[in-house]
Amino acid sequence: MTAPRTPTTAEELRGVGLRVTAARVALLETVRDGHHLDVEAIASGVRDRVGHVSLQAVYEALHALTAAGLVRRIEPAGSPARFEGRVGDNHHHIVCRSCGAVADVDCAVGHAPCLNASNDHGFSIDEAEVIYWGLCPDCSTARTS
C-alpha cells in the first residue's frame, strides 16, 4: 500500500478556489519555510524566488491565503503582524519580550478552546488565542552575563 500523495502548493491553492500564480506559490512556500515571518521578510523571500513583486501584491496575497485558511496571521502586542503556515491544529505562541522572537507552543489541553472563560456573555466560544511572554534563551543569557 502506498502512502497518500501530498498535494502540491498549486493544488492547494486551486482546492480553496484561488488562482495559481507564481507569486502566490512563492509566498505560500516562503511562509511555510520560515518561522513567523513579517511582511517585509515574506516579500524578500518571494522576490528571491520569483523576482519583482510589489509589497501591495504581498499584502493582497497574504489576505487571500489567510482568508482561505492556508496561512495564519498572528499579532503579538507591540509587534508587526506575523504569518505562519501551521494552521488548524490549535497551537499557541511564546514571544520574547526583548528581541521579539516567536515560537510555537502546542496546546496544553489538546483541544479547542483550551481555556474556559469565567463569563462567556452568551457567546459560543470555539477558540482561545494564547500568547505566552518571556525571554528567549539568548536574551536570558545576555541579561545574566
C-alpha positions in Angstrom: 0.0 0.0 0.0 1.4 3.4 -1.0 1.2 6.5 1.2 -1.2 9.1 0.1 0.3 11.8 -2.1 0.8 15.2 -0.6 -0.9 17.9 -2.7 1.3 20.4 -4.4 1.1 24.1 -3.5 -0.7 24.8 -6.8 -3.3 22.1 -6.0 -3.8 23.5 -2.5 -4.4 27.0 -4.0 -6.9 25.6 -6.5 -8.5 23.5 -3.8 -9.5 26.6 -1.9 -10.7 28.4 -5.0 -7.6 30.7 -5.5 -6.0 31.4 -8.8 -2.5 29.9 -9.1 0.2 32.5 -9.7 4.0 32.2 -9.4 3.8 34.9 -6.7 1.2 33.1 -4.6 3.1 29.8 -4.8 6.3 31.5 -3.8 4.6 33.4 -1.0 3.0 30.2 0.4 6.3 28.3 0.2 8.2 31.3 1.8 5.7 31.4 4.7 5.9 27.6 5.2 9.7 27.6 5.0 10.0 30.5 7.5 9.2 31.0 11.2 6.6 33.6 12.0 7.7 36.0 9.3 6.7 39.6 9.0 5.5 41.1 5.7 8.9 42.5 4.8 10.7 39.1 5.3 7.9 37.4 3.2 8.3 40.0 0.4 12.1 39.4 0.4 11.6 35.7 0.2 9.1 35.9 -2.6 11.4 38.2 -4.5 14.3 35.7 -4.1 12.1 33.1 -5.6 10.3 34.9 -8.5 11.9 38.3 -8.9 10.0 41.6 -8.5 6.7 41.6 -6.6 5.2 44.7 -5.1 4.5 45.0 -1.4 0.8 45.6 -2.2 0.7 42.3 -4.0 2.2 40.5 -1.0 -0.4 42.1 1.3 -3.2 41.1 -1.0 -1.9 37.5 -1.4 -1.5 37.2 2.4 -5.0 38.4 2.9 -6.4 35.9 0.4 -4.3 33.0 1.8 -5.3 33.8 5.4 -9.0 34.0 4.5 -8.7 30.7 2.7 -7.1 29.1 5.8 -3.7 28.3 4.2 -1.8 30.8 6.3 -2.3 32.0 9.8 -1.8 35.6 10.9 -0.7 36.3 14.5 -0.4 39.7 16.1 1.6 39.8 19.3 1.1 43.1 21.1 3.6 45.7 20.1 4.9 43.7 17.1 4.0 43.7 13.4 1.8 41.0 12.1 3.5 37.7 11.6 2.4 34.8 9.3 2.9 31.1 9.5 1.9 28.0 7.6 1.0 25.9 10.6 -2.8 26.1 10.6 -5.8 24.3 12.0 -4.0 22.5 14.8 -4.9 24.6 17.9 -1.4 25.7 18.8 -0.3 28.9 20.6 2.8 31.1 20.7 5.6 32.3 23.0 7.1 35.7 22.4 10.4 37.1 23.7 9.8 40.5 25.4 13.3 41.6 24.4 14.1 40.5 20.8 10.6 39.6 19.6 11.4 36.0 18.7 8.3 33.8 18.3 8.0 30.1 18.8 5.1 27.6 18.6 3.7 26.0 21.8 1.4 23.0 21.5 -2.0 23.3 23.3 -1.7 22.1 26.9 -5.2 20.7 26.8 -5.1 19.3 23.2 -8.5 20.6 22.1 -10.1 24.0 21.5 -10.8 26.3 23.1 -8.1 25.4 25.7 -9.5 27.7 28.3 -12.9 28.2 29.8 -14.0 31.8 30.2 -15.2 32.8 33.6 -18.1 34.5 31.9 -18.9 33.7 28.3 -21.5 36.6 28.0 -23.7 34.2 25.9 -21.0 33.6 23.3 -20.4 30.1 21.9 -16.6 30.0 22.3 -14.7 27.8 19.9 -11.2 29.1 20.2 -8.8 30.8 22.6 -5.7 32.6 21.4 -2.9 32.2 24.0 0.3 34.1 23.8 3.0 33.4 26.4 5.5 36.1 27.1 9.1 35.8 28.5 12.7 35.9 27.4 14.2 33.6 24.8 17.3 31.6 25.8 19.7 34.1 24.1 18.1 37.1 25.8 18.0 35.4 29.1 21.7 34.6 28.8 22.6 38.2 27.8 20.8 39.5 30.9 22.7 37.3 33.3 26.1 37.9 31.7 
